[in-house]
Amino acid sequence: MGQGEATGSPGSAGSFYSEQIQALETQTIVHVSCGKEHSLAVRNNGRVFSWGAGAFGQLGTGELKERLIPKVPTETKCCTSVR
């Protein structure tokens, strides 16, 4: 979920470990979806947070850049909750 260091031998595919996201410590997160380069988290009230690679707009923030700190996507502000 966080961008932890890869483990495994040099040249291997390796694997990443999860780590706590300090920006979400005070939130009650009920669902998480992790992609290869970006992640989404859903709070207990339905609010969505996104972070990671965003050069192609996949974070939904309206910005075309990487975000290391979770942000509420602008495209979900029209919704009352995610179910």
mmCIF file of the N, C-alpha and C atoms, coordinates in Angstrom:
data_MODEL
# 
_entry.id   MODEL 
# 
loop_
_atom_site.group_PDB 
_atom_site.id 
_atom_site.type_symbol 
_atom_site.label_atom_id 
_atom_site.label_alt_id 
_atom_site.label_comp_id 
_atom_site.label_asym_id 
_atom_site.label_entity_id 
_atom_site.label_seq_id 
_atom_site.pdbx_PDB_ins_code 
_atom_site.Cartn_x 
_atom_site.Cartn_y 
_atom_site.Cartn_z 
_atom_site.occupancy 
_atom_site.B_iso_or_equiv 
_atom_site.pdbx_formal_charge 
_atom_site.auth_seq_id 
_atom_site.auth_comp_id 
_atom_site.auth_asym_id 
_atom_site.auth_atom_id 
_atom_site.pdbx_PDB_model_num 
ATOM 1   N N  . MET A 1 1  ? 0.844   -1.178  0.000   1.00 0.00 ? 1  MET A N  1 
ATOM 2   C CA . MET A 1 1  ? 0.000   0.000   0.000   1.00 0.00 ? 1  MET A CA 1 
ATOM 3   C C  . MET A 1 1  ? 0.879   1.227   0.000   1.00 0.00 ? 1  MET A C  1 
ATOM 4   N N  . GLY A 1 2  ? 1.873   1.214   0.897   1.00 0.00 ? 2  GLY A N  1 
ATOM 5   C CA . GLY A 1 2  ? 2.889   2.244   0.819   1.00 0.00 ? 2  GLY A CA 1 
ATOM 6   C C  . GLY A 1 2  ? 3.911   1.792   -0.187  1.00 0.00 ? 2  GLY A C  1 
ATOM 7   N N  . GLN A 1 3  ? 4.884   2.601   -0.454  1.00 0.00 ? 3  GLN A N  1 
ATOM 8   C CA . GLN A 1 3  ? 5.884   2.225   -1.425  1.00 0.00 ? 3  GLN A CA 1 
ATOM 9   C C  . GLN A 1 3  ? 7.117   1.722   -0.706  1.00 0.00 ? 3  GLN A C  1 
ATOM 10  N N  . GLY A 1 4  ? 7.007   0.533   -0.138  1.00 0.00 ? 4  GLY A N  1 
ATOM 11  C CA . GLY A 1 4  ? 8.117   -0.097  0.556   1.00 0.00 ? 4  GLY A CA 1 
ATOM 12  C C  . GLY A 1 4  ? 9.162   -0.583  -0.422  1.00 0.00 ? 4  GLY A C  1 
ATOM 13  N N  . GLU A 1 5  ? 10.302  -0.964  0.084   1.00 0.00 ? 5  GLU A N  1 
ATOM 14  C CA . GLU A 1 5  ? 11.393  -1.420  -0.767  1.00 0.00 ? 5  GLU A CA 1 
ATOM 15  C C  . GLU A 1 5  ? 11.113  -2.812  -1.311  1.00 0.00 ? 5  GLU A C  1 
ATOM 16  N N  . ALA A 1 6  ? 11.659  -3.075  -2.495  1.00 0.00 ? 6  ALA A N  1 
ATOM 17  C CA . ALA A 1 6  ? 11.515  -4.400  -3.096  1.00 0.00 ? 6  ALA A CA 1 
ATOM 18  C C  . ALA A 1 6  ? 12.420  -5.370  -2.359  1.00 0.00 ? 6  ALA A C  1 
ATOM 19  N N  . THR A 1 7  ? 11.972  -6.604  -2.259  1.00 0.00 ? 7  THR A N  1 
ATOM 20  C CA . THR A 1 7  ? 12.795  -7.657  -1.674  1.00 0.00 ? 7  THR A CA 1 
ATOM 21  C C  . THR A 1 7  ? 13.047  -8.695  -2.746  1.00 0.00 ? 7  THR A C  1 
ATOM 22  N N  . GLY A 1 8  ? 14.007  -9.540  -2.542  1.00 0.00 ? 8  GLY A N  1 
ATOM 23  C CA . GLY A 1 8  ? 14.334  -10.563 -3.529  1.00 0.00 ? 8  GLY A CA 1 
ATOM 24  C C  . GLY A 1 8  ? 15.741  -10.336 -4.046  1.00 0.00 ? 8  GLY A C  1 
ATOM 25  N N  . SER A 1 9  ? 16.221  -11.274 -4.820  1.00 0.00 ? 9  SER A N  1 
ATOM 26  C CA . SER A 1 9  ? 17.586  -11.167 -5.324  1.00 0.00 ? 9  SER A CA 1 
ATOM 27  C C  . SER A 1 9  ? 17.646  -10.234 -6.518  1.00 0.00 ? 9  SER A C  1 
ATOM 28  N N  . PRO A 1 10 ? 18.815  -9.618  -6.764  1.00 0.00 ? 10 PRO A N  1 
ATOM 29  C CA . PRO A 1 10 ? 18.951  -8.717  -7.912  1.00 0.00 ? 10 PRO A CA 1 
ATOM 30  C C  . PRO A 1 10 ? 18.560  -9.426  -9.204  1.00 0.00 ? 10 PRO A C  1 
ATOM 31  N N  . GLY A 1 11 ? 17.819  -8.749  -10.025 1.00 0.00 ? 11 GLY A N  1 
ATOM 32  C CA . GLY A 1 11 ? 17.381  -9.327  -11.286 1.00 0.00 ? 11 GLY A CA 1 
ATOM 33  C C  . GLY A 1 11 ? 16.092  -10.125 -11.188 1.00 0.00 ? 11 GLY A C  1 
ATOM 34  N N  . SER A 1 12 ? 15.639  -10.433 -9.969  1.00 0.00 ? 12 SER A N  1 
ATOM 35  C CA . SER A 1 12 ? 14.376  -11.167 -9.826  1.00 0.00 ? 12 SER A CA 1 
ATOM 36  C C  . SER A 1 12 ? 13.224  -10.173 -9.808  1.00 0.00 ? 12 SER A C  1 
ATOM 37  N N  . ALA A 1 13 ? 12.032  -10.704 -9.999  1.00 0.00 ? 13 ALA A N  1 
ATOM 38  C CA . ALA A 1 13 ? 10.853  -9.837  -9.989  1.00 0.00 ? 13 ALA A CA 1 
ATOM 39  C C  . ALA A 1 13 ? 10.683  -9.179  -8.629  1.00 0.00 ? 13 ALA A C  1 
ATOM 40  N N  . GLY A 1 14 ? 11.096  -9.876  -7.539  1.00 0.00 ? 14 GLY A N  1 
ATOM 41  C CA . GLY A 1 14 ? 10.988  -9.319  -6.196  1.00 0.00 ? 14 GLY A CA 1 
ATOM 42  C C  . GLY A 1 14 ? 9.543   -9.163  -5.773  1.00 0.00 ? 14 GLY A C  1 
ATOM 43  N N  . SER A 1 15 ? 9.367   -8.670  -4.589  1.00 0.00 ? 15 SER A N  1 
ATOM 44  C CA . SER A 1 15 ? 8.027   -8.377  -4.094  1.00 0.00 ? 15 SER A CA 1 
ATOM 45  C C  . SER A 1 15 ? 8.116   -7.166  -3.195  1.00 0.00 ? 15 SER A C  1 
ATOM 46  N N  . PHE A 1 16 ? 7.023   -6.498  -3.025  1.00 0.00 ? 16 PHE A N  1 
ATOM 47  C CA . PHE A 1 16 ? 6.971   -5.307  -2.192  1.00 0.00 ? 16 PHE A CA 1 
ATOM 48  C C  . PHE A 1 16 ? 6.210   -5.628  -0.923  1.00 0.00 ? 16 PHE A C  1 
ATOM 49  N N  . TYR A 1 17 ? 6.573   -4.992  0.162   1.00 0.00 ? 17 TYR A N  1 
ATOM 50  C CA . TYR A 1 17 ? 5.851   -5.181  1.411   1.00 0.00 ? 17 TYR A CA 1 
ATOM 51  C C  . TYR A 1 17 ? 4.962   -3.980  1.665   1.00 0.00 ? 17 TYR A C  1 
ATOM 52  N N  . SER A 1 18 ? 3.919   -4.179  2.419   1.00 0.00 ? 18 SER A N  1 
ATOM 53  C CA . SER A 1 18 ? 3.026   -3.071  2.739   1.00 0.00 ? 18 SER A CA 1 
ATOM 54  C C  . SER A 1 18 ? 3.580   -2.305  3.930   1.00 0.00 ? 18 SER A C  1 
ATOM 55  N N  . GLU A 1 19 ? 3.233   -1.059  3.996   1.00 0.00 ? 19 GLU A N  1 
ATOM 56  C CA . GLU A 1 19 ? 3.623   -0.231  5.129   1.00 0.00 ? 19 GLU A CA 1 
ATOM 57  C C  . GLU A 1 19 ? 2.509   0.768   5.419   1.00 0.00 ? 19 GLU A C  1 
ATOM 58  N N  . GLN A 1 20 ? 2.459   1.221   6.645   1.00 0.00 ? 20 GLN A N  1 
ATOM 59  C CA . GLN A 1 20 ? 1.412   2.144   7.068   1.00 0.00 ? 20 GLN A CA 1 
ATOM 60  C C  . GLN A 1 20 ? 1.585   3.496   6.376   1.00 0.00 ? 20 GLN A C  1 
ATOM 61  N N  . ILE A 1 21 ? 0.481   4.094   5.976   1.00 0.00 ? 21 ILE A N  1 
ATOM 62  C CA . ILE A 1 21 ? 0.486   5.409   5.340   1.00 0.00 ? 21 ILE A CA 1 
ATOM 63  C C  . ILE A 1 21 ? 0.145   6.430   6.417   1.00 0.00 ? 21 ILE A C  1 
ATOM 64  N N  . GLN A 1 22 ? 1.126   7.236   6.799   1.00 0.00 ? 22 GLN A N  1 
ATOM 65  C CA . GLN A 1 22 ? 0.933   8.186   7.899   1.00 0.00 ? 22 GLN A CA 1 
ATOM 66  C C  . GLN A 1 22 ? -0.209  9.158   7.637   1.00 0.00 ? 22 GLN A C  1 
ATOM 67  N N  . ALA A 1 23 ? -0.405  9.565   6.394   1.00 0.00 ? 23 ALA A N  1 
ATOM 68  C CA . ALA A 1 23 ? -1.467  10.526  6.074   1.00 0.00 ? 23 ALA A CA 1 
ATOM 69  C C  . ALA A 1 23 ? -2.861  9.955   6.327   1.00 0.00 ? 23 ALA A C  1 
ATOM 70  N N  . LEU A 1 24 ? -2.976  8.620   6.453   1.00 0.00 ? 24 LEU A N  1 
ATOM 71  C CA . LEU A 1 24 ? -4.277  7.988   6.687   1.00 0.00 ? 24 LEU A CA 1 
ATOM 72  C C  . LEU A 1 24 ? -4.412  7.423   8.098   1.00 0.00 ? 24 LEU A C  1 
ATOM 73  N N  . GLU A 1 25 ? -3.459  7.699   8.969   1.00 0.00 ? 25 GLU A N  1 
ATOM 74  C CA . GLU A 1 25 ? -3.471  7.122   10.324  1.00 0.00 ? 25 GLU A CA 1 
ATOM 75  C C  . GLU A 1 25 ? -4.740  7.432   11.102  1.00 0.00 ? 25 GLU A C  1 
ATOM 76  N N  . THR A 1 26 ? -5.293  8.614   10.910  1.00 0.00 ? 26 THR A N  1 
ATOM 77  C CA . THR A 1 26 ? -6.474  9.009   11.689  1.00 0.00 ? 26 THR A CA 1 
ATOM 78  C C  . THR A 1 26 ? -7.787  8.617   11.009  1.00 0.00 ? 26 THR A C  1 
ATOM 79  N N  . GLN A 1 27 ? -7.703  7.991   9.838   1.00 0.00 ? 27 GLN A N  1 
ATOM 80  C CA . GLN A 1 27 ? -8.884  7.596   9.074   1.00 0.00 ? 27 GLN A CA 1 
ATOM 81  C C  . GLN A 1 27 ? -9.249  6.143   9.384   1.00 0.00 ? 27 GLN A C  1 
ATOM 82  N N  . THR A 1 28 ? -10.515 5.820   9.278   1.00 0.00 ? 28 THR A N  1 
ATOM 83  C CA . THR A 1 28 ? -10.962 4.441   9.409   1.00 0.00 ? 28 THR A CA 1 
ATOM 84  C C  . THR A 1 28 ? -11.112 3.884   8.001   1.00 0.00 ? 28 THR A C  1 
ATOM 85  N N  . ILE A 1 29 ? -10.093 3.162   7.549   1.00 0.00 ? 29 ILE A N  1 
ATOM 86  C CA . ILE A 1 29 ? -10.068 2.615   6.192   1.00 0.00 ? 29 ILE A CA 1 
ATOM 87  C C  . ILE A 1 29 ? -10.712 1.228   6.208   1.00 0.00 ? 29 ILE A C  1 
ATOM 88  N N  . VAL A 1 30 ? -11.692 1.028   5.309   1.00 0.00 ? 30 VAL A N  1 
ATOM 89  C CA . VAL A 1 30 ? -12.417 -0.248  5.280   1.00 0.00 ? 30 VAL A CA 1 
ATOM 90  C C  . VAL A 1 30 ? -12.107 -1.090  4.044   1.00 0.00 ? 30 VAL A C  1 
ATOM 91  N N  . HIS A 1 31 ? -11.589 -0.470  2.982   1.00 0.00 ? 31 HIS A N  1 
ATOM 92  C CA . HIS A 1 31 ? -11.230 -1.201  1.766   1.00 0.00 ? 31 HIS A CA 1 
ATOM 93  C C  . HIS A 1 31 ? -9.969  -0.576  1.174   1.00 0.00 ? 31 HIS A C  1 
ATOM 94  N N  . VAL A 1 32 ? -9.121  -1.421  0.600   1.00 0.00 ? 32 VAL A N  1 
ATOM 95  C CA . VAL A 1 32 ? -7.911  -0.953  -0.073  1.00 0.00 ? 32 VAL A CA 1 
ATOM 96  C C  . VAL A 1 32 ? -7.763  -1.734  -1.365  1.00 0.00 ? 32 VAL A C  1 
ATOM 97  N N  . SER A 1 33 ? -7.361  -1.047  -2.413  1.00 0.00 ? 33 SER A N  1 
ATOM 98  C CA . SER A 1 33 ? -7.053  -1.689  -3.683  1.00 0.00 ? 33 SER A CA 1 
ATOM 99  C C  . SER A 1 33 ? -5.682  -1.213  -4.120  1.00 0.00 ? 33 SER A C  1 
ATOM 100 N N  . CYS A 1 34 ? -4.788  -2.173  -4.345  1.00 0.00 ? 34 CYS A N  1 
ATOM 101 C CA . CYS A 1 34 ? -3.415  -1.836  -4.711  1.00 0.00 ? 34 CYS A CA 1 
ATOM 102 C C  . CYS A 1 34 ? -3.116  -2.317  -6.118  1.00 0.00 ? 34 CYS A C  1 
ATOM 103 N N  . GLY A 1 35 ? -2.680  -1.406  -6.944  1.00 0.00 ? 35 GLY A N  1 
ATOM 104 C CA . GLY A 1 35 ? -2.232  -1.761  -8.283  1.00 0.00 ? 35 GLY A CA 1 
ATOM 105 C C  . GLY A 1 35 ? -0.720  -1.852  -8.290  1.00 0.00 ? 35 GLY A C  1 
ATOM 106 N N  . LYS A 1 36 ? -0.156  -2.032  -9.470  1.00 0.00 ? 36 LYS A N  1 
ATOM 107 C CA . LYS A 1 36 ? 1.299   -2.114  -9.583  1.00 0.00 ? 36 LYS A CA 1 
ATOM 108 C C  . LYS A 1 36 ? 1.948   -0.797  -9.189  1.00 0.00 ? 36 LYS A C  1 
ATOM 109 N N  . GLU A 1 37 ? 1.309   0.323   -9.556  1.00 0.00 ? 37 GLU A N  1 
ATOM 110 C CA . GLU A 1 37 ? 1.943   1.616   -9.313  1.00 0.00 ? 37 GLU A CA 1 
ATOM 111 C C  . GLU A 1 37 ? 1.049   2.649   -8.638  1.00 0.00 ? 37 GLU A C  1 
ATOM 112 N N  . HIS A 1 38 ? -0.173  2.298   -8.288  1.00 0.00 ? 38 HIS A N  1 
ATOM 113 C CA . HIS A 1 38 ? -1.023  3.236   -7.553  1.00 0.00 ? 38 HIS A CA 1 
ATOM 114 C C  . HIS A 1 38 ? -2.010  2.462   -6.686  1.00 0.00 ? 38 HIS A C  1 
ATOM 115 N N  . SER A 1 39 ? -2.537  3.136   -5.669  1.00 0.00 ? 39 SER A N  1 
ATOM 116 C CA . SER A 1 39 ? -3.440  2.497   -4.722  1.00 0.00 ? 39 SER A CA 1 
ATOM 117 C C  . SER A 1 39 ? -4.626  3.401   -4.414  1.00 0.00 ? 39 SER A C  1 
ATOM 118 N N  . LEU A 1 40 ? -5.701  2.785   -3.966  1.00 0.00 ? 40 LEU A N  1 
ATOM 119 C CA . LEU A 1 40 ? -6.901  3.500   -3.526  1.00 0.00 ? 40 LEU A CA 1 
ATOM 120 C C  . LEU A 1 40 ? -7.315  2.956   -2.171  1.00 0.00 ? 40 LEU A C  1 
ATOM 121 N N  . ALA A 1 41 ? -7.834  3.819   -1.327  1.00 0.00 ? 41 ALA A N  1 
ATOM 122 C CA . ALA A 1 41 ? -8.352  3.418   -0.027  1.00 0.00 ? 41 ALA A CA 1 
ATOM 123 C C  . ALA A 1 41 ? -9.718  4.055   0.157   1.00 0.00 ? 41 ALA A C  1 
ATOM 124 N N  . VAL A 1 42 ? -10.651 3.304   0.751   1.00 0.00 ? 42 VAL A N  1 
ATOM 125 C CA . VAL A 1 42 ? -12.005 3.802   1.003   1.00 0.00 ? 42 VAL A CA 1 
ATOM 126 C C  . VAL A 1 42 ? -12.221 3.881   2.505   1.00 0.00 ? 42 VAL A C  1 
ATOM 127 N N  . ARG A 1 43 ? -12.636 5.049   2.954   1.00 0.00 ? 43 ARG A N  1 
ATOM 128 C CA . ARG A 1 43 ? -12.928 5.281   4.365   1.00 0.00 ? 43 ARG A CA 1 
ATOM 129 C C  . ARG A 1 43 ? -14.300 4.733   4.727   1.00 0.00 ? 43 ARG A C  1 
ATOM 130 N N  . ASN A 1 44 ? -14.579 4.587   6.005   1.00 0.00 ? 44 ASN A N  1 
ATOM 131 C CA . ASN A 1 44 ? -15.867 4.047   6.458   1.00 0.00 ? 44 ASN A CA 1 
ATOM 132 C C  . ASN A 1 44 ? -17.060 4.895   6.037   1.00 0.00 ? 44 ASN A C  1 
ATOM 133 N N  . ASN A 1 45 ? -16.861 6.149   5.694   1.00 0.00 ? 45 ASN A N  1 
ATOM 134 C CA . ASN A 1 45 ? -17.957 7.000   5.240   1.00 0.00 ? 45 ASN A CA 1 
ATOM 135 C C  . ASN A 1 45 ? -18.066 7.049   3.716   1.00 0.00 ? 45 ASN A C  1 
ATOM 136 N N  . GLY A 1 46 ? -17.232 6.247   3.015   1.00 0.00 ? 46 GLY A N  1 
ATOM 137 C CA . GLY A 1 46 ? -17.291 6.187   1.563   1.00 0.00 ? 46 GLY A CA 1 
ATOM 138 C C  . GLY A 1 46 ? -16.307 7.080   0.849   1.00 0.00 ? 46 GLY A C  1 
ATOM 139 N N  . ARG A 1 47 ? -15.621 7.953   1.558   1.00 0.00 ? 47 ARG A N  1 
ATOM 140 C CA . ARG A 1 47 ? -14.640 8.838   0.923   1.00 0.00 ? 47 ARG A CA 1 
ATOM 141 C C  . ARG A 1 47 ? -13.469 8.014   0.402   1.00 0.00 ? 47 ARG A C  1 
ATOM 142 N N  . VAL A 1 48 ? -13.017 8.341   -0.802  1.00 0.00 ? 48 VAL A N  1 
ATOM 143 C CA . VAL A 1 48 ? -11.936 7.613   -1.462  1.00 0.00 ? 48 VAL A CA 1 
ATOM 144 C C  . VAL A 1 48 ? -10.659 8.449   -1.449  1.00 0.00 ? 48 VAL A C  1 
ATOM 145 N N  . PHE A 1 49 ? -9.530  7.784   -1.248  1.00 0.00 ? 49 PHE A N  1 
ATOM 146 C CA . PHE A 1 49 ? -8.219  8.421   -1.318  1.00 0.00 ? 49 PHE A CA 1 
ATOM 147 C C  . PHE A 1 49 ? -7.397  7.671   -2.361  1.00 0.00 ? 49 PHE A C  1 
ATOM 148 N N  . SER A 1 50 ? -6.559  8.385   -3.123  1.00 0.00 ? 50 SER A N  1 
ATOM 149 C CA . SER A 1 50 ? -5.701  7.743   -4.112  1.00 0.00 ? 50 SER A CA 1 
ATOM 150 C C  . SER A 1 50 ? -4.285  8.287   -3.991  1.00 0.00 ? 50 SER A C  1 
ATOM 151 N N  . TRP A 1 51 ? -3.301  7.427   -4.352  1.00 0.00 ? 51 TRP A N  1 
ATOM 152 C CA . TRP A 1 51 ? -1.901  7.845   -4.366  1.00 0.00 ? 51 TRP A CA 1 
ATOM 153 C C  . TRP A 1 51 ? -1.097  6.891   -5.230  1.00 0.00 ? 51 TRP A C  1 
ATOM 154 N N  . GLY A 1 52 ? 0.072   7.351   -5.640  1.00 0.00 ? 52 GLY A N  1 
ATOM 155 C CA . GLY A 1 52 ? 0.962   6.548   -6.475  1.00 0.00 ? 52 GLY A CA 1 
ATOM 156 C C  . GLY A 1 52 ? 1.193   7.212   -7.814  1.00 0.00 ? 52 GLY A C  1 
ATOM 157 N N  . ALA A 1 53 ? 1.459   6.403   -8.845  1.00 0.00 ? 53 ALA A N  1 
ATOM 158 C CA . ALA A 1 53 ? 1.713   6.923   -10.188 1.00 0.00 ? 53 ALA A CA 1 
ATOM 159 C C  . ALA A 1 53 ? 0.425   7.509   -10.754 1.00 0.00 ? 53 ALA A C  1 
ATOM 160 N N  . GLY A 1 54 ? 0.529   8.686   -11.324 1.00 0.00 ? 54 GLY A N  1 
ATOM 161 C CA . GLY A 1 54 ? -0.666  9.329   -11.859 1.00 0.00 ? 54 GLY A CA 1 
ATOM 162 C C  . GLY A 1 54 ? -0.437  10.079  -13.154 1.00 0.00 ? 54 GLY A C  1 
ATOM 163 N N  . ALA A 1 55 ? 0.624   9.754   -13.873 1.00 0.00 ? 55 ALA A N  1 
ATOM 164 C CA . ALA A 1 55 ? 0.982   10.475  -15.100 1.00 0.00 ? 55 ALA A CA 1 
ATOM 165 C C  . ALA A 1 55 ? -0.107  10.425  -16.170 1.00 0.00 ? 55 ALA A C  1 
ATOM 166 N N  . PHE A 1 56 ? -0.982  9.429   -16.114 1.00 0.00 ? 56 PHE A N  1 
ATOM 167 C CA . PHE A 1 56 ? -2.033  9.291   -17.118 1.00 0.00 ? 56 PHE A CA 1 
ATOM 168 C C  . PHE A 1 56 ? -3.419  9.583   -16.543 1.00 0.00 ? 56 PHE A C  1 
ATOM 169 N N  . GLY A 1 57 ? -3.471  10.221  -15.376 1.00 0.00 ? 57 GLY A N  1 
ATOM 170 C CA . GLY A 1 57 ? -4.745  10.592  -14.763 1.00 0.00 ? 57 GLY A CA 1 
ATOM 171 C C  . GLY A 1 57 ? -5.427  9.492   -13.985 1.00 0.00 ? 57 GLY A C  1 
ATOM 172 N N  . GLN A 1 58 ? -4.747  8.365   -13.756 1.00 0.00 ? 58 GLN A N  1 
ATOM 173 C CA . GLN A 1 58 ? -5.387  7.225   -13.098 1.00 0.00 ? 58 GLN A CA 1 
ATOM 174 C C  . GLN A 1 58 ? -5.741  7.467   -11.631 1.00 0.00 ? 58 GLN A C  1 
ATOM 175 N N  . LEU A 1 59 ? -5.226  8.538   -11.016 1.00 0.00 ? 59 LEU A N  1 
ATOM 176 C CA . LEU A 1 59 ? -5.562  8.823   -9.613  1.00 0.00 ? 59 LEU A CA 1 
ATOM 177 C C  . LEU A 1 59 ? -6.870  9.589   -9.477  1.00 0.00 ? 59 LEU A C  1 
ATOM 178 N N  . GLY A 1 60 ? -7.339  10.183  -10.575 1.00 0.00 ? 60 GLY A N  1 
ATOM 179 C CA . GLY A 1 60 ? -8.603  10.911  -10.536 1.00 0.00 ? 60 GLY A CA 1 
ATOM 180 C C  . GLY A 1 60 ? -8.533  12.261  -9.851  1.00 0.00 ? 60 GLY A C  1 
ATOM 181 N N  . THR A 1 61 ? -7.334  12.795  -9.667  1.00 0.00 ? 61 THR A N  1 
ATOM 182 C CA . THR A 1 61 ? -7.170  14.069  -8.957  1.00 0.00 ? 61 THR A CA 1 
ATOM 183 C C  . THR A 1 61 ? -7.211  15.280  -9.877  1.00 0.00 ? 61 THR A C  1 
ATOM 184 N N  . GLY A 1 62 ? -7.247  15.053  -11.182 1.00 0.00 ? 62 GLY A N  1 
ATOM 185 C CA . GLY A 1 62 ? -7.201  16.158  -12.129 1.00 0.00 ? 62 GLY A CA 1 
ATOM 186 C C  . GLY A 1 62 ? -5.778  16.578  -12.452 1.00 0.00 ? 62 GLY A C  1 
ATOM 187 N N  . GLU A 1 63 ? -4.812  15.941  -11.816 1.00 0.00 ? 63 GLU A N  1 
ATOM 188 C CA . GLU A 1 63 ? -3.393  16.237  -12.051 1.00 0.00 ? 63 GLU A CA 1 
ATOM 189 C C  . GLU A 1 63 ? -2.764  15.052  -12.787 1.00 0.00 ? 63 GLU A C  1 
ATOM 190 N N  . LEU A 1 64 ? -1.785  15.333  -13.590 1.00 0.00 ? 64 LEU A N  1 
ATOM 191 C CA . LEU A 1 64 ? -1.076  14.279  -14.316 1.00 0.00 ? 64 LEU A CA 1 
ATOM 192 C C  . LEU A 1 64 ? 0.314   14.133  -13.718 1.00 0.00 ? 64 LEU A C  1 
ATOM 193 N N  . LYS A 1 65 ? 0.350   13.682  -12.468 1.00 0.00 ? 65 LYS A N  1 
ATOM 194 C CA . LYS A 1 65 ? 1.628   13.513  -11.781 1.00 0.00 ? 65 LYS A CA 1 
ATOM 195 C C  . LYS A 1 65 ? 1.495   12.498  -10.657 1.00 0.00 ? 65 LYS A C  1 
ATOM 196 N N  . GLU A 1 66 ? 2.639   12.048  -10.186 1.00 0.00 ? 66 GLU A N  1 
ATOM 197 C CA . GLU A 1 66 ? 2.711   11.103  -9.073  1.00 0.00 ? 66 GLU A CA 1 
ATOM 198 C C  . GLU A 1 66 ? 2.353   11.803  -7.766  1.00 0.00 ? 66 GLU A C  1 
ATOM 199 N N  . ARG A 1 67 ? 1.644   11.090  -6.897  1.00 0.00 ? 67 ARG A N  1 
ATOM 200 C CA . ARG A 1 67 ? 1.322   11.610  -5.564  1.00 0.00 ? 67 ARG A CA 1 
ATOM 201 C C  . ARG A 1 67 ? 1.758   10.589  -4.535  1.00 0.00 ? 67 ARG A C  1 
ATOM 202 N N  . LEU A 1 68 ? 2.640   10.988  -3.630  1.00 0.00 ? 68 LEU A N  1 
ATOM 203 C CA . LEU A 1 68 ? 3.079   10.095  -2.569  1.00 0.00 ? 68 LEU A CA 1 
ATOM 204 C C  . LEU A 1 68 ? 2.183   10.204  -1.343  1.00 0.00 ? 68 LEU A C  1 
ATOM 205 N N  . ILE A 1 69 ? 1.437   11.286  -1.249  1.00 0.00 ? 69 ILE A N  1 
ATOM 206 C CA . ILE A 1 69 ? 0.506   11.502  -0.134  1.00 0.00 ? 69 ILE A CA 1 
ATOM 207 C C  . ILE A 1 69 ? -0.916  11.314  -0.666  1.00 0.00 ? 69 ILE A C  1 
ATOM 208 N N  . PRO A 1 70 ? -1.736  10.482  -0.023  1.00 0.00 ? 70 PRO A N  1 
ATOM 209 C CA . PRO A 1 70 ? -3.108  10.242  -0.495  1.00 0.00 ? 70 PRO A CA 1 
ATOM 210 C C  . PRO A 1 70 ? -3.906  11.532  -0.631  1.00 0.00 ? 70 PRO A C  1 
ATOM 211 N N  . LYS A 1 71 ? -4.726  11.589  -1.671  1.00 0.00 ? 71 LYS A N  1 
ATOM 212 C CA . LYS A 1 71 ? -5.569  12.749  -1.945  1.00 0.00 ? 71 LYS A CA 1 
ATOM 213 C C  . LYS A 1 71 ? -6.953  12.249  -2.364  1.00 0.00 ? 71 LYS A C  1 
ATOM 214 N N  . VAL A 1 72 ? -7.975  13.037  -2.069  1.00 0.00 ? 72 VAL A N  1 
ATOM 215 C CA . VAL A 1 72 ? -9.331  12.704  -2.488  1.00 0.00 ? 72 VAL A CA 1 
ATOM 216 C C  . VAL A 1 72 ? -9.453  13.037  -3.971  1.00 0.00 ? 72 VAL A C  1 
ATOM 217 N N  . PRO A 1 73 ? -9.771  12.048  -4.819  1.00 0.00 ? 73 PRO A N  1 
ATOM 218 C CA . PRO A 1 73 ? -9.934  12.323  -6.251  1.00 0.00 ? 73 PRO A CA 1 
ATOM 219 C C  . PRO A 1 73 ? -11.066 13.300  -6.493  1.00 0.00 ? 73 PRO A C  1 
ATOM 220 N N  . THR A 1 74 ? -10.874 14.243  -7.410  1.00 0.00 ? 74 THR A N  1 
ATOM 221 C CA . THR A 1 74 ? -11.897 15.248  -7.702  1.00 0.00 ? 74 THR A CA 1 
ATOM 222 C C  . THR A 1 74 ? -13.119 14.646  -8.374  1.00 0.00 ? 74 THR A C  1 
ATOM 223 N N  . GLU A 1 75 ? -12.932 13.571  -9.136  1.00 0.00 ? 75 GLU A N  1 
ATOM 224 C CA . GLU A 1 75 ? -14.050 12.960  -9.837  1.00 0.00 ? 75 GLU A CA 1 
ATOM 225 C C  . GLU A 1 75 ? -15.053 12.300  -8.904  1.00 0.00 ? 75 GLU A C  1 
ATOM 226 N N  . THR A 1 76 ? -14.694 12.025  -7.641  1.00 0.00 ? 76 THR A N  1 
ATOM 227 C CA . THR A 1 76 ? -15.635 11.387  -6.723  1.00 0.00 ? 76 THR A CA 1 
ATOM 228 C C  . THR A 1 76 ? -16.374 12.381  -5.844  1.00 0.00 ? 76 THR A C  1 
ATOM 229 N N  . LYS A 1 77 ? -16.062 13.677  -5.949  1.00 0.00 ? 77 LYS A N  1 
ATOM 230 C CA . LYS A 1 77 ? -16.723 14.663  -5.086  1.00 0.00 ? 77 LYS A CA 1 
ATOM 231 C C  . LYS A 1 77 ? -18.218 14.801  -5.412  1.00 0.00 ? 77 LYS A C  1 
ATOM 232 N N  . CYS A 1 78 ? -18.630 14.345  -6.581  1.00 0.00 ? 78 CYS A N  1 
ATOM 233 C CA . CYS A 1 78 ? -20.047 14.414  -6.937  1.00 0.00 ? 78 CYS A CA 1 
ATOM 234 C C  . CYS A 1 78 ? -20.857 13.313  -6.249  1.00 0.00 ? 78 CYS A C  1 
ATOM 235 N N  . CYS A 1 79 ? -20.167 12.327  -5.741  1.00 0.00 ? 79 CYS A N  1 
ATOM 236 C CA . CYS A 1 79 ? -20.838 11.162  -5.143  1.00 0.00 ? 79 CYS A CA 1 
ATOM 237 C C  . CYS A 1 79 ? -20.945 11.319  -3.630  1.00 0.00 ? 79 CYS A C  1 
ATOM 238 N N  . THR A 1 80 ? -21.996 10.784  -3.063  1.00 0.00 ? 80 THR A N  1 
ATOM 239 C CA . THR A 1 80 ? -22.140 10.837  -1.613  1.00 0.00 ? 80 THR A CA 1 
ATOM 240 C C  . THR A 1 80 ? -21.370 9.734   -0.925  1.00 0.00 ? 80 THR A C  1 
ATOM 241 N N  . SER A 1 81 ? -21.240 8.575   -1.578  1.00 0.00 ? 81 SER A N  1 
ATOM 242 C CA . SER A 1 81 ? -20.474 7.475   -1.003  1.00 0.00 ? 81 SER A CA 1 
ATOM 243 C C  . SER A 1 81 ? -20.173 6.434   -2.053  1.00 0.00 ? 81 SER A C  1 
ATOM 244 N N  . VAL A 1 82 ? -19.230 5.586   -1.740  1.00 0.00 ? 82 VAL A N  1 
ATOM 245 C CA . VAL A 1 82 ? -18.876 4.471   -2.604  1.00 0.00 ? 82 VAL A CA 1 
ATOM 246 C C  . VAL A 1 82 ? -19.396 3.211   -1.915  1.00 0.00 ? 82 VAL A C  1 
ATOM 247 N N  . ARG A 1 83 ? -20.108 2.371   -2.630  1.00 0.00 ? 83 ARG A N  1 
ATOM 248 C CA . ARG A 1 83 ? -20.673 1.153   -2.044  1.00 0.00 ? 83 ARG A CA 1 
ATOM 249 C C  . ARG A 1 83 ? -20.171 -0.061  -2.747  1.00 0.00 ? 83 ARG A C  1 
# 
